[in-house]
Amino acid sequence: MQALNGAILCIAWIVGLLSTAHPYGWLGLIGLGLGLMGMRALSLRQPWPVLYPWRRGPTVIFWLGMLGLTLFASLYFIMRTPTPGPQDISRAVAEVSRSPVTVTGTVTTMPRLTRSQNIQFQMEALKLQAKPTQKTVRGLLYVSLPPKQGLELHPGQRIEVSGYLYKPRHSSTPQGFDFEDYLTRSGIFAGLRGKTVTVKQPGGTWGGWAVRQRIVRSHARYLGPDKGALVSAMVLGHRRVDLPFDLRNRFVKVGLAHALAASGFHVSIILLGMLKVTSRLSPRTQLLTGLIGLSVFIFLSGFEPSVSRAVLMGMAGLAAVAANRRLNPVGVLLVVAVGLLVIQPQWIWDLGFQLSFLATLGLIVTVPPLTQKLDWLPPAIASLFAVPIAAMLWTLPLQLYQFGIAPLYSLLANLCTTPFLILLTAGGFFSGIISVVWPWAGSLLAWLLAIPTQGLIWLVTQISQLPGASITLGTISIGQLVLLYGLLVSAWLLPVWKQRLPLLITLASAIIILPIWHHQVHRFQITIFDRATPPMMVMQQPGGTLVLNSGDRNIASQTLVPFLQRQGIDQVDLALATDLRPRWREGWPALLQQVPLEQLIPISLTDNTALQEWILKSQVQPKQLRLLQVGEQLIQNQTQISVLRHQPTLLQFTVNQQNWLMVAGRYQSLLTWLQTTPVTSPQVLWWSTKVDLEAIKQLQPQVLILTSRNIDAQSLSQLERQIPQVFWTPRDGAVQWTRDRGFESTFPLSENPASPL
């Protein structure tokens, strides 16, 4: 009974933290607590068999205490949420907006290469200089620099960075990555786009960063940069190593992301290896050796949520072995999770923490029954099947909720690569430790891993190139997520469901597939991104998807592709390109590597030879590539598209019996042309070039969507008085239209993250 009460209190703490997802989550906690107390009170009054477990369960006083604990947890989360101090540098962003600044501070993290090939790191700000301002400041700052700058920086250095301050924004793309929330959890409220950096004080030459750099360089000496980085990532985690993004994407695509994140998998391999080496020694010596090994591992990989959870679990297991006692692994997991969430409650929203906790829970509660089901196989092979299946079952719902994709060959990839992962993790750990003392010897030991490293890369590459390596289903709702985990918990705890696994699998499949199928069949949605150049749009309608422009390489891979995946779009039927300049051509190959295109049509006065050559250089091409001329009309399902003019580009869409008109590209006066050319007045006008008030008035739209940033407050106010609905994407974020709800913007009016002033 005490164990049950302890588990309930641990779960209550976690539920209290999760309730902070909604501003009124505390009301749900009160309702839950009152319901549980009511069930207990009713069980004492009514002899119903269904209430018998409640009669033997916790008392009303206990449930009242649990309610108090959940409410305190939600309050504790709010109290521990980072907020900018009175001298925080973020408070100076408004007064130095768009003005060059110089910030003096101390580097706190190792610089890393981003997907956009910039250098990023964190620094503790100390002084801000901006004409005519010079003041003392405090607070962490997210700094990005051009790739040639900052390569030799390391923690402890005093530096001066010149550039532009900015305040991170919420995601302007529906369901997109929330950069502001990500930085806020780390106590960062401002960013600096640096141009140049100057080192003022060299700082120390030794520390955790130096040890990690020594290991990375030692692994890369004879293995080469790519294979060396992969071996280092097995020990330090990919967040500590600049692993090539294309290689990392292959691992993620086949369901092997855990192999690149220092976590329980790596801890178990290291711990088992050390226990094997010390098997002939006393239990106390084994305990001491294991604790030293785990301490070294967490020092090398950093105190991240998944690493901390795994190491604490490993230490608890070691203590149990040394004391010759049997621990309840679920209870230990709950205690460790709550302990970490007391230290840092913000980790409750860390995806790595969530996946790590769920995967570990799955291994604890699902591997044993799965192994029993596979008793017709040899035990070692049964475990090889059971471990990845259990981890996948407990993490898949969260993956679908966050990303909308599922790796089809995850089980195959885990089975084929597990021997390589074990060898590389153990070999990388021991060669890394040796390289700290004797770099040449560590490099030589790492060189012995060259063949298995190349074999692992080859295997992952081959599996990632199989047809349908990942299934794009689209994100599921929070209700579907709760139902799926409810089924998993039922299969774990309720004997009646353990005997009905086929029914559970059928219900889970229906919960995932039926809503997604309904959405795919009936969806009619247009999303206009907050991009001025080139304008970007995704039109989803039954039977087809249209994409207008892809942006540059970074926007295509980091914004457009994730959006399509979360919407469950695995193929684009029609793509239009209105800007063929070199920077914007780069986005199409990046999109094609992830999402196939049926037809790509450039819309330009110039020849599309350059685009054709650029596409042909990539590994994948659209099935059809042709030019669209002025006056030519396209029909895609329920949408008609025609080109009215070039320079600027005027595209006319007939959507849901509404006339849409897009104006984009290099602007030339339209007023005279509009007065002499019959153009139907559009219900929706999308203006993505230099604002011309007279031309907009001449068109008389009912809805105006402005994606140009160059508009003054007076002109915007004038348009808002004359046109019923006006959206300005730098202020309102992305704009979505659906047949049922009409037009909606990403940002509520109360946020107002930008202003034309």
Secondary structure by P-SEA (a helix, b strand, c coil): caaaaaaaaaaaaaaaaaaccccaaaaaaaaaaaaaaaaaaaaacccccccccccccccaaaaaaaaaaaaaaaaaaaaaccccccccccccccccccccbbbbbccccccccccccbbbbcccccbbbcccbbbbbbcccccccccccccccccccccccbbbbbbbbcccccccccaaaaaaaacccccccccbbbbccccccccaaaaaaaaaaaaaccccaaaaaaaaaaccccccccccaaaaaaaaaacccccccccaaaaaaaaaaaaaaaccccaaaaaaaaaaaaaaaaaaacccaaaaaaaaaaaaaaaaaaaccccaaaaaaaaaaaaaaaacccccccaaaaaaaaaaaaaaccaaaaaaaaccccaaaaaaaaaaaaaaaacaaaaaacccccccaaaaaaaacaaaaaaaaaaaaaaaaaaaccaaaaaaaaaaaaaaaaaaaaaaaaaaaccccccccccccaaaaaaaaaaaaaacccaaaaacaaaaaaaaaaaccaaaaaaaabbbbbbbccccccbbbbbbcccbbbbcccccaaaaaccaaaaaaaaccccccbbbbccccaaaaaaaaaaaacccccbbbbbccccaaaaaaaaaaccccccbbbbbcccbbbbcccbbbbbcccccbbbbbbcccbbbbbbbcccccaaaaaaacccccccbbbbcccccaaaaaaacccbbbbccccccaaaaaaaaaccccccccccccbbbbcccccccccccccccccccc
